[in-house]
Amino acid sequence: MDFANYWQYSDIVTKSLFFLLLALSVISWVTGIVRVIQSRKMSISVAGDLTQKIQAKYPELAGADAATRRLVIEQALLKYIGRYRYNSERGLPILGTTAAIAPFIGLFGTVWGIFHALHNIGATGQAGLGQVAGPIGEALIMTGLGIAVAIPAVVFYNLAVRVNRRIMYHANDRAHDLLSESVAGVTIPSTPHSIRTETAVKSAPAQTVETNSQYRNASSS
């Protein structure tokens, strides 16, 4: 099959579909490479970055009780993890869309090319096997191009999703540790209720003995 000959006799629709597939291929390759690289970097730094952001809030919660401290830290963790998820999913719709529609664009190009070839064969009046097989075979190039565009997009999409799962695993794992540390690090009051109660219980017998002694002295007098 001579692609140059096919390109020469193709119409504006086939050429437009070819350039569309070419643009989708370039976009998917660039987006996929950038997305995978950024996701790998994020998976390495997400735990440390989350720790720094949460530790920056500790001075603001120095005088808060355990319930308030836990609520504020938990809300901050949810907010930051949501941002990590949003940033890690940038570019995935482009890869998913390219992987889904590229084969159909190629198939449409093939169908249109076959229609165009058969129309030209019917106009010339030559319907031999040699005149039919060549144009139809060359029209199948568009299906091959659509598949060639879709395969890298699928590979990059799956790689990015795999790395993003690792990001969420590290972020959630570190979030549980930070939440536990924030609750355990609450400052205990200097005179807790339990200590005051214990002191009162210990001093109660001494006060009772003193009262009984005073009562006996008053009775004897």
C-alpha positions in Angstrom: 0.0 0.0 0.0 1.3 3.4 -1.0 0.4 6.0 1.6 1.5 8.8 -0.6 -0.8 7.7 -3.4 -3.7 7.3 -0.9 -3.0 10.7 0.5 -3.1 12.2 -3.0 -6.5 10.8 -3.8 -8.0 11.3 -0.3 -10.5 14.1 0.2 -10.8 16.8 2.8 -12.6 14.6 5.3 -9.9 12.0 5.4 -7.2 14.6 5.6 -9.0 16.3 8.5 -9.4 13.0 10.4 -5.7 12.3 9.8 -4.6 15.6 11.3 -7.0 15.2 14.2 -5.5 11.8 15.0 -2.0 13.3 14.7 -3.0 16.1 17.1 -4.5 13.6 19.6 -1.4 11.5 19.5 1.0 14.5 20.2 -1.3 15.7 23.0 -1.6 12.3 24.6 2.1 11.6 24.5 3.0 15.0 26.1 0.2 14.8 28.7 1.0 11.2 29.5 4.7 11.7 30.1 4.2 14.9 32.1 1.4 13.3 34.2 3.5 10.2 35.1 6.6 12.2 36.0 4.6 14.6 38.2 2.7 11.8 39.9 5.9 9.9 40.7 7.4 13.1 42.3 4.2 13.6 44.2 4.1 10.1 45.5 7.6 10.6 47.0 7.0 14.0 48.6 3.3 13.8 49.6 4.0 12.4 53.1 6.5 15.1 54.0 4.5 17.9 52.5 1.4 16.8 54.4 3.4 16.6 57.7 4.7 20.2 57.2 1.3 21.6 56.5 -0.3 20.0 59.5 2.6 20.9 61.9 2.2 24.5 60.8 -1.2 24.5 62.4 0.0 23.2 65.8 0.8 26.7 67.3 -2.8 27.8 66.5 -4.2 24.9 68.5 -1.9 25.2 71.5 -4.7 26.1 73.9 -7.5 24.0 72.4 -9.0 20.9 73.9 -8.8 17.4 72.4 -12.1 17.5 70.6 -11.5 20.9 69.0 -7.9 19.9 68.0 -9.1 16.6 66.5 -11.8 18.4 64.5 -9.5 21.1 63.1 -6.8 18.6 62.1 -9.2 16.2 60.5 -10.8 18.9 58.4 -7.4 20.2 57.3 -6.3 16.7 56.4 -9.4 16.2 54.3 -8.8 19.5 52.5 -5.2 18.8 51.7 -5.9 15.2 50.6 -8.6 16.5 48.3 -6.1 18.9 46.7 -3.6 16.1 46.2 -6.3 14.0 44.5 -7.3 16.9 42.2 -3.7 17.6 41.3 -2.9 14.0 40.6 -5.8 13.6 38.2 -5.0 16.5 36.0 -4.6 15.3 32.4 -6.3 12.0 32.9 -9.5 13.1 31.1 -7.4 13.9 28.0 -5.8 10.4 28.1 -9.1 8.7 28.7 -10.9 10.6 25.9 -8.1 9.9 23.5 -8.1 6.2 24.3 -11.8 6.0 23.9 -12.4 8.0 20.6 -9.2 7.5 18.6 -10.2 4.0 17.3 -13.6 5.2 16.3 -12.1 8.2 14.5 -9.8 5.8 12.6 -12.7 3.5 11.9 -14.8 6.4 10.5 -11.8 7.4 8.4 -11.6 3.9 7.0 -15.3 3.8 6.2 -15.2 7.2 4.5 -12.1 6.2 2.6 -13.7 3.0 1.4 -16.8 5.0 0.3 -14.6 7.5 -1.5 -12.6 4.7 -3.2 -15.7 2.9 -4.3 -17.2 6.1 -5.6 -14.1 6.7 -7.7 -14.1 3.1 -9.0 -17.7 3.4 -10.0 -17.0 6.7 -11.8 -14.2 5.2 -13.8 -16.2 2.0 -14.6 -13.2 -0.3 -13.6 -14.4 -2.8 -11.0 -11.6 -5.5 -11.2 -9.9 -6.9 -8.1 -6.8 -4.9 -8.6 -8.8 -1.7 -8.8 -10.8 -2.5 -5.7 -8.2 -4.1 -3.4 -5.7 -1.2 -3.5 -7.9 1.7 -2.6 -9.8 -0.3 0.1 -6.6 -1.6 1.6 -5.1 1.9 1.7 -8.3 3.1 3.4 -7.6 0.7 6.3 -4.6 2.8 7.2 -6.9 5.1 9.1 -8.0 2.3 11.4 -4.4 1.4 12.1 -3.6 5.1 12.9 -6.5 5.2 15.3 -5.3 2.1 17.1 -1.8 3.5 17.2 -3.0 6.7 18.9 -5.2 4.9 21.4 -2.7 2.3 22.7 -0.2 4.8 24.2 -3.0 6.8 25.7 -4.3 3.7 27.5 -0.8 2.8 28.7 -0.2 6.3 30.1 -3.6 6.4 31.7 -3.1 3.1 33.5 0.3 4.1 34.7 -0.9 7.4 36.0 -3.9 5.8 37.8 -1.5 3.3 39.4 0.8 6.0 40.7 -2.1 8.1 41.9 -3.3 5.2 44.0 0.1 5.1 45.6 -0.1 8.8 46.3 -3.5 8.4 48.0 -2.1 5.4 50.0 0.8 7.4 51.4 -1.4 10.5 52.0 -4.1 8.6 53.9 -1.5 6.5 55.8 0.4 9.7 57.0 -2.9 11.4 57.7 -3.9 8.8 60.3 -0.5 9.1 62.0 -0.8 12.9 62.1 -4.3 12.7 63.5 -3.2 10.3 66.2 -0.2 12.5 67.1 -2.3 15.6 67.2 -4.7 14.1 69.7 -2.0 12.5 71.8 -0.1 15.7 72.0 -2.8 17.7 73.8 -1.4 19.6 76.9 -2.8 18.2 80.1 -4.1 20.8 82.6 -1.9 21.6 85.6 -4.6 20.6 88.1 -6.7 18.0 86.5 -10.0 16.9 88.1 -8.8 13.5 89.0 -5.9 14.8 91.0 -8.1 17.3 92.9 -10.6 14.5 93.7 -7.8 12.1 94.9 -6.4 14.9 97.2 -9.9 15.6 98.6 -10.4 11.9 99.4 -7.0 11.5 101.1 -7.6 14.6 103.3 -11.1 13.6 104.3 -10.1 11.0 107.0 -7.8 13.6 108.7 -10.6 16.1 108.8 -13.0 13.5 110.3 -10.5 12.6 113.1 -10.0 16.3 114.0 -13.8 16.8 114.2 -14.3 13.8 116.5 -11.5 15.0 118.8 -13.1 18.4 119.2 -16.4 16.8 119.9 -15.0 14.5 122.7 -13.2 17.5 124.4 -16.4 19.5 124.4 -18.4 16.6 126.0 -15.8 16.0 128.8 -15.8 19.6 129.8 
